Amino acid sequence: MAGIQPQKTERDGFLPIRTNGFDRGFISVVILILVHLLWMRFLEGVLPLWVATVLCLALAVFTIRKG
């Protein structure tokens, strides 16, 4: 069947590299850890840590879907 294309596992998104699902998930976890460490250092006295968790989870969903 000439019209059937094999499915790509890697794709281009807004990230500057070609990634698959595992790569985007790993990048999301690294970002989550970095944001939480910076949050605890600079913002924990003003805003609780769960706010950072909610923001990071939203960012992770966006990164995994569109990255």
Backbone as JSON Lines, residues from 0, in Angstrom:
{"i":0,"aa":"M","n":[0.84,-1.18,0.0],"ca":[0.0,0.0,0.0],"c":[0.88,1.23,0.0]}
{"i":1,"aa":"A","n":[0.81,1.94,-1.06],"ca":[1.72,3.05,-1.28],"c":[1.41,4.25,-0.4]}
{"i":2,"aa":"G","n":[0.17,4.44,0.04],"ca":[-0.19,5.63,0.78],"c":[0.07,5.57,2.27]}
{"i":3,"aa":"I","n":[0.44,4.41,2.79],"ca":[0.65,4.27,4.23],"c":[2.07,4.64,4.58]}
{"i":4,"aa":"Q","n":[2.21,5.57,5.53],"ca":[3.51,6.03,6.0],"c":[3.8,5.38,7.35]}
{"i":5,"aa":"P","n":[5.05,4.99,7.62],"ca":[5.36,4.47,8.96],"c":[5.25,5.6,9.99]}
{"i":6,"aa":"Q","n":[4.81,5.24,11.2],"ca":[4.63,6.24,12.25],"c":[5.98,6.71,12.77]}
{"i":7,"aa":"K","n":[6.14,8.05,12.91],"ca":[7.36,8.61,13.46],"c":[7.31,8.52,14.98]}
{"i":8,"aa":"T","n":[8.41,8.12,15.6],"ca":[8.47,8.13,17.05],"c":[9.1,9.43,17.55]}
{"i":9,"aa":"E","n":[9.91,10.06,16.73],"ca":[10.5,11.35,17.09],"c":[9.77,12.44,16.33]}
{"i":10,"aa":"R","n":[9.76,13.63,16.92],"ca":[9.08,14.73,16.24],"c":[9.72,16.06,16.62]}
{"i":11,"aa":"D","n":[9.41,17.05,15.81],"ca":[9.87,18.41,16.08],"c":[8.77,19.15,16.81]}
{"i":12,"aa":"G","n":[9.15,19.89,17.83],"ca":[8.22,20.72,18.58],"c":[8.91,22.04,18.9]}
{"i":13,"aa":"F","n":[8.54,22.65,20.01],"ca":[9.17,23.91,20.37],"c":[10.53,23.7,21.04]}
{"i":14,"aa":"L","n":[10.83,22.47,21.47],"ca":[12.15,22.2,22.03],"c":[13.19,22.24,20.9]}
{"i":15,"aa":"P","n":[14.4,22.67,21.18],"ca":[15.4,22.83,20.11],"c":[16.02,21.51,19.64]}
{"i":16,"aa":"I","n":[15.51,20.38,20.11],"ca":[16.04,19.08,19.7],"c":[14.88,18.18,19.3]}
{"i":17,"aa":"R","n":[15.19,17.12,18.54],"ca":[14.17,16.12,18.21],"c":[14.01,15.21,19.41]}
{"i":18,"aa":"T","n":[12.76,14.98,19.83],"ca":[12.52,14.21,21.04],"c":[11.45,13.15,20.81]}
{"i":19,"aa":"N","n":[11.47,12.13,21.67],"ca":[10.36,11.18,21.72],"c":[9.65,11.41,23.05]}
{"i":20,"aa":"G","n":[8.67,10.57,23.36],"ca":[7.89,10.76,24.58],"c":[8.72,10.66,25.85]}
{"i":21,"aa":"F","n":[9.65,9.7,25.89],"ca":[10.49,9.56,27.07],"c":[11.37,10.79,27.27]}
{"i":22,"aa":"D","n":[11.94,11.32,26.2],"ca":[12.79,12.51,26.31],"c":[12.01,13.69,26.88]}
{"i":23,"aa":"R","n":[10.81,13.9,26.38],"ca":[9.99,15.02,26.86],"c":[9.59,14.82,28.32]}
{"i":24,"aa":"G","n":[9.3,13.57,28.71],"ca":[8.98,13.29,30.11],"c":[10.18,13.53,31.02]}
{"i":25,"aa":"F","n":[11.37,13.12,30.58],"ca":[12.58,13.33,31.36],"c":[12.88,14.83,31.5]}
{"i":26,"aa":"I","n":[12.74,15.57,30.43],"ca":[12.96,17.02,30.48],"c":[11.97,17.66,31.46]}
{"i":27,"aa":"S","n":[10.73,17.19,31.46],"ca":[9.73,17.73,32.38],"c":[10.1,17.46,33.83]}
{"i":28,"aa":"V","n":[10.62,16.27,34.13],"ca":[11.02,15.94,35.5],"c":[12.21,16.81,35.93]}
{"i":29,"aa":"V","n":[13.16,17.0,35.05],"ca":[14.32,17.85,35.38],"c":[13.87,19.28,35.64]}
{"i":30,"aa":"I","n":[12.95,19.8,34.84],"ca":[12.42,21.15,35.05],"c":[11.68,21.22,36.38]}
{"i":31,"aa":"L","n":[10.9,20.17,36.7],"ca":[10.16,20.14,37.96],"c":[11.12,20.23,39.14]}
{"i":32,"aa":"I","n":[12.2,19.47,39.11],"ca":[13.18,19.49,40.2],"c":[13.83,20.87,40.31]}
{"i":33,"aa":"L","n":[14.23,21.43,39.19],"ca":[14.88,22.75,39.2],"c":[13.95,23.83,39.74]}
{"i":34,"aa":"V","n":[12.71,23.84,39.27],"ca":[11.76,24.85,39.73],"c":[11.5,24.71,41.22]}
{"i":35,"aa":"H","n":[11.37,23.48,41.71],"ca":[11.12,23.29,43.14],"c":[12.31,23.74,44.0]}
{"i":36,"aa":"L","n":[13.51,23.46,43.55],"ca":[14.68,23.91,44.31],"c":[14.76,25.44,44.34]}
{"i":37,"aa":"L","n":[14.54,26.07,43.19],"ca":[14.56,27.53,43.15],"c":[13.4,28.13,43.95]}
{"i":38,"aa":"W","n":[12.25,27.48,43.89],"ca":[11.08,27.95,44.64],"c":[11.36,27.9,46.15]}
{"i":39,"aa":"M","n":[11.94,26.8,46.61],"ca":[12.24,26.68,48.04],"c":[13.27,27.7,48.48]}
{"i":40,"aa":"R","n":[14.15,28.08,47.6],"ca":[15.19,29.06,47.95],"c":[14.66,30.48,47.98]}
{"i":41,"aa":"F","n":[13.81,30.84,47.0],"ca":[13.44,32.24,46.85],"c":[11.98,32.57,47.16]}
{"i":42,"aa":"L","n":[11.05,31.66,47.0],"ca":[9.64,32.02,47.1],"c":[8.84,31.29,48.16]}
{"i":43,"aa":"E","n":[9.43,30.35,48.87],"ca":[8.63,29.55,49.79],"c":[8.06,30.37,50.94]}
{"i":44,"aa":"G","n":[8.69,31.45,51.31],"ca":[8.15,32.32,52.35],"c":[6.93,33.1,51.89]}
{"i":45,"aa":"V","n":[6.79,33.28,50.6],"ca":[5.68,34.06,50.05],"c":[4.54,33.16,49.58]}
{"i":46,"aa":"L","n":[4.87,32.11,48.83],"ca":[3.87,31.19,48.28],"c":[4.23,29.76,48.67]}
{"i":47,"aa":"P","n":[3.23,28.94,48.99],"ca":[3.53,27.55,49.38],"c":[4.05,26.72,48.21]}
{"i":48,"aa":"L","n":[4.68,25.61,48.53],"ca":[5.32,24.77,47.52],"c":[4.32,24.1,46.59]}
{"i":49,"aa":"W","n":[3.08,23.89,47.05],"ca":[2.1,23.23,46.18],"c":[1.78,24.09,44.96]}
{"i":50,"aa":"V","n":[1.96,25.4,45.05],"ca":[1.74,26.27,43.89],"c":[2.77,25.93,42.81]}
{"i":51,"aa":"A","n":[4.02,25.72,43.21],"ca":[5.05,25.33,42.25],"c":[4.74,23.98,41.64]}
{"i":52,"aa":"T","n":[4.2,23.07,42.43],"ca":[3.85,21.74,41.92],"c":[2.77,21.83,40.85]}
{"i":53,"aa":"V","n":[1.74,22.63,41.12],"ca":[0.66,22.79,40.14],"c":[1.19,23.43,38.86]}
{"i":54,"aa":"L","n":[2.0,24.46,38.99],"ca":[2.58,25.11,37.8],"c":[3.46,24.15,37.02]}
{"i":55,"aa":"C","n":[4.27,23.36,37.72],"ca":[5.16,22.41,37.04],"c":[4.38,21.29,36.35]}
{"i":56,"aa":"L","n":[3.31,20.83,36.96],"ca":[2.51,19.79,36.32],"c":[1.85,20.31,35.05]}
{"i":57,"aa":"A","n":[1.36,21.55,35.1],"ca":[0.79,22.15,33.89],"c":[1.87,22.31,32.81]}
{"i":58,"aa":"L","n":[3.05,22.74,33.2],"ca":[4.16,22.86,32.25],"c":[4.58,21.51,31.7]}
{"i":59,"aa":"A","n":[4.55,20.47,32.53],"ca":[4.92,19.13,32.09],"c":[3.93,18.6,31.06]}
{"i":60,"aa":"V","n":[2.64,18.81,31.3],"ca":[1.63,18.37,30.33],"c":[1.84,19.08,29.0]}
{"i":61,"aa":"F","n":[2.1,20.38,29.05],"ca":[2.34,21.15,27.83],"c":[3.59,20.66,27.11]}
{"i":62,"aa":"T","n":[4.66,20.42,27.87],"ca":[5.92,19.98,27.27],"c":[5.78,18.6,26.63]}
{"i":63,"aa":"I","n":[5.1,17.7,27.3],"ca":[4.97,16.34,26.78],"c":[4.09,16.34,25.53]}
{"i":64,"aa":"R","n":[3.06,17.14,25.51],"ca":[2.16,17.15,24.34],"c":[2.7,17.95,23.16]}
{"i":65,"aa":"K","n":[3.3,19.1,23.43],"ca":[3.71,20.0,22.34],"c":[5.21,20.07,22.11]}
{"i":66,"aa":"G","n":[6.0,19.53,23.03],"ca":[7.45,19.65,22.95],"c":[8.02,18.89,21.83]}
